[in-house]
Amino acid sequence: MKDILTVEEATEKLRALGMRISPTTLRSGMEQGRFPFGDFIKTDKSCVCYVYTRLLERWVEERFGPEAIWSSA
């Protein structure tokens, strides 16, 4: 499994768990500090987001239980 996911990849994983979320919402939540599993970096022209797989898995497990963790790469 990759150590860092794109916002789009992380969004798909969360949707697979039944969470209604878009990449835009995930980026906004990261910017506001509501999703503690990644970094949001704002530049003059755009933003860059890093979603850390291990932190995302820990967050998912805390909210959905250990059986919710995906096994695919």
Stockholm file with secondary structure:
# STOCKHOLM 1.0

chainA/1-73         MKDILTVEEATEKLRALGMRISPTTLRSGMEQGRFPFGDFIKTDKSCVCYVYTRLLERWVEERFGPEAIWSSA
#=GR chainA/1-73 SS CCSEECHHHHHHHHHHTTCCCCHHHHHHHHHTTCCTTEEEEECSSCEEEEEEHHHHHHHHHHHHCGGGCCCCC
#=GC SS_cons        CCSEECHHHHHHHHHHTTCCCCHHHHHHHHHTTCCTTEEEEECSSCEEEEEEHHHHHHHHHHHHCGGGCCCCC
//
